[in-house]
Amino acid sequence: MLDFVALALFPGLMLFAAVSDIMTMTIPNRVSLILVAGFFVMAFWTGMAPAAVGWHVLAGVCVLALCFVLFNFGWVGGGDAKLAAATALWFGFGPLADYGVVTAIFGGLLTMLIVGLRQIELPEALRARAWLARLHDKASGIPYGVALAGAGLVVYPHTAVWLAAVAH
């Protein structure tokens, strides 16, 4: 049972973050907090060396610092910044570049899709759905948590945490 929880926690929280961002344009803080706590449980459970844990923490801190700058420029939301940092904690430096590239690709595709859909008038029946109306609003942002979560799901099976959990 612990194996299932260990292997499903990260993907489940990524899916939840993506759906939450689409529906509400926010990613709850509890998602990032559970990811952080979950990482430390996984690190202990898989027997990750303290030095490796330190490198993972440093990766998370570096991404948080970068995202703080991006947030201050208004380029990313606070939930996106926290989700990216929590994801970097799970990934460490090894797959971090892959995560960044896949996130950029998914984010670009997501942005083109949403901007394109915003050019089409939303049918009356769909305008009644608050989340669809908000997503369709040209003044609204892009739910970038979808790209972050999608990239996380693509890269996660190639991380040391995933491989250690599978081997355990």
C-alpha positions as CSV (number, residue, x, y, z in Angstrom):
1,M,0.0,0.0,0.0
2,L,2.8,2.4,0.8
3,D,4.3,1.8,-2.6
4,F,1.0,2.9,-4.2
5,V,0.8,6.0,-2.1
6,A,4.5,6.8,-2.8
7,L,4.0,6.4,-6.5
8,A,0.6,8.1,-6.8
9,L,1.2,11.2,-4.5
10,F,3.1,13.3,-6.9
11,P,1.0,12.5,-10.0
12,G,-2.2,12.9,-8.0
13,L,-1.2,16.3,-6.7
14,M,-0.1,17.4,-10.2
15,L,-3.4,16.5,-11.6
16,F,-5.2,18.3,-8.8
17,A,-3.1,21.4,-9.4
18,A,-3.9,21.4,-13.1
19,V,-7.7,21.0,-12.6
20,S,-7.7,23.6,-9.9
21,D,-5.9,26.1,-12.0
22,I,-8.3,25.5,-14.9
23,M,-11.4,25.8,-12.7
24,T,-10.4,28.6,-10.4
25,M,-7.2,30.2,-11.8
26,T,-5.5,29.3,-8.5
27,I,-3.4,26.5,-7.2
28,P,-4.1,26.0,-3.4
29,N,-1.1,26.4,-1.1
30,R,-1.9,23.0,0.4
31,V,-0.8,21.4,-2.9
32,S,2.7,22.7,-2.7
33,L,2.9,22.1,1.1
34,I,1.8,18.5,0.7
35,L,4.4,18.1,-2.2
36,V,7.1,19.4,0.1
37,A,6.1,17.2,3.0
38,G,5.6,14.2,0.7
39,F,9.1,14.7,-0.7
40,F,10.7,14.4,2.7
41,V,8.6,11.3,3.5
42,M,9.7,9.8,0.2
43,A,13.3,10.7,0.8
44,F,13.2,9.0,4.2
45,W,11.2,6.0,2.9
46,T,13.5,5.3,0.0
47,G,16.7,5.9,2.0
48,M,17.9,8.9,0.1
49,A,21.3,10.0,1.3
50,P,21.3,13.3,3.3
51,A,23.6,14.9,0.7
52,A,21.1,14.0,-2.1
53,V,18.3,15.5,0.0
54,G,20.4,18.6,0.3
55,W,20.8,18.9,-3.5
56,H,17.1,18.4,-4.0
57,V,16.4,21.2,-1.4
58,L,18.9,23.5,-3.2
59,A,17.1,22.8,-6.5
60,G,13.8,23.8,-5.0
61,V,15.2,26.9,-3.4
62,C,16.9,28.0,-6.7
63,V,13.6,27.5,-8.6
64,L,11.7,29.4,-5.9
65,A,14.2,32.3,-6.1
66,L,13.9,32.4,-9.9
67,C,10.1,32.2,-9.7
68,F,10.0,35.0,-7.1
69,V,11.7,37.3,-9.6
70,L,9.3,36.2,-12.4
71,F,6.3,36.7,-10.0
72,N,7.6,40.2,-9.2
73,F,7.6,41.1,-12.9
74,G,4.0,39.7,-13.1
75,W,5.0,36.9,-15.5
76,V,3.9,34.0,-13.3
77,G,1.3,33.6,-10.5
78,G,2.2,32.8,-6.9
79,G,0.7,29.4,-7.1
80,D,2.7,28.6,-10.2
81,A,5.9,29.7,-8.5
82,K,5.2,27.5,-5.5
83,L,4.2,24.5,-7.6
84,A,7.4,24.9,-9.7
85,A,9.6,25.1,-6.6
86,A,7.9,22.1,-5.0
87,T,8.3,20.1,-8.2
88,A,12.0,21.0,-8.4
89,L,12.4,19.7,-4.8
90,W,11.1,16.3,-6.0
91,F,13.2,16.4,-9.2
92,G,16.5,17.7,-8.0
93,F,19.0,19.2,-10.5
94,G,19.3,16.2,-12.8
95,P,15.9,16.4,-14.6
96,L,15.3,20.0,-13.9
97,A,16.4,21.2,-17.4
98,D,14.1,18.7,-19.0
99,Y,11.3,19.9,-16.8
100,G,11.9,23.5,-17.8
101,V,12.0,22.6,-21.5
102,V,8.8,20.5,-21.4
103,T,7.1,23.2,-19.3
104,A,8.0,25.8,-21.9
105,I,6.7,23.7,-24.8
106,F,3.5,22.8,-22.9
107,G,3.1,26.4,-21.8
108,G,3.5,27.7,-25.3
109,L,1.0,25.3,-26.7
110,L,-1.4,26.0,-23.9
111,T,-1.1,29.7,-24.4
112,M,-1.7,29.5,-28.2
113,L,-4.7,27.2,-27.6
114,I,-6.3,29.5,-25.1
115,V,-5.5,32.7,-27.0
116,G,-6.9,31.1,-30.1
117,L,-10.1,30.0,-28.3
118,R,-10.6,33.5,-26.9
119,Q,-10.9,34.7,-30.4
120,I,-14.0,32.6,-30.9
121,E,-17.3,33.7,-29.3
122,L,-18.2,31.5,-26.4
123,P,-21.7,30.0,-26.9
124,E,-24.4,31.3,-24.4
125,A,-24.8,27.9,-22.8
126,L,-21.1,27.8,-21.9
127,R,-21.0,31.4,-20.7
128,A,-23.1,30.4,-17.7
129,R,-20.2,28.3,-16.5
130,A,-18.1,30.7,-14.4
131,W,-14.9,28.8,-14.9
132,L,-15.3,28.7,-18.7
133,A,-16.2,32.4,-18.8
134,R,-13.1,33.2,-16.7
135,L,-10.9,31.1,-18.9
136,H,-12.3,32.7,-22.0
137,D,-11.9,36.2,-20.7
138,K,-9.2,38.0,-22.7
139,A,-8.2,40.0,-19.6
140,S,-7.7,36.8,-17.6
141,G,-4.3,35.1,-17.4
142,I,-3.2,31.7,-18.6
143,P,-3.6,28.8,-16.1
144,Y,0.1,27.9,-16.4
145,G,-0.2,25.4,-13.6
146,V,-1.6,23.1,-16.4
147,A,1.8,23.3,-18.2
148,L,3.7,22.9,-15.0
149,A,1.7,19.8,-14.0
150,G,1.8,18.3,-17.4
151,A,5.5,18.6,-17.6
152,G,5.9,17.2,-14.1
153,L,3.9,14.2,-15.1
154,V,6.0,13.6,-18.2
155,V,9.4,14.0,-16.4
156,Y,8.5,12.3,-13.1
157,P,9.1,8.7,-14.2
158,H,12.7,9.7,-15.1
159,T,13.6,11.0,-11.7
160,A,15.6,9.5,-8.9
161,V,12.7,9.6,-6.5
162,W,10.4,7.7,-8.9
163,L,13.1,5.1,-9.7
164,A,13.9,4.7,-6.0
165,A,10.3,4.2,-5.1
166,V,9.8,1.7,-7.9
167,A,12.9,-0.2,-6.8
168,H,11.8,-0.2,-3.2
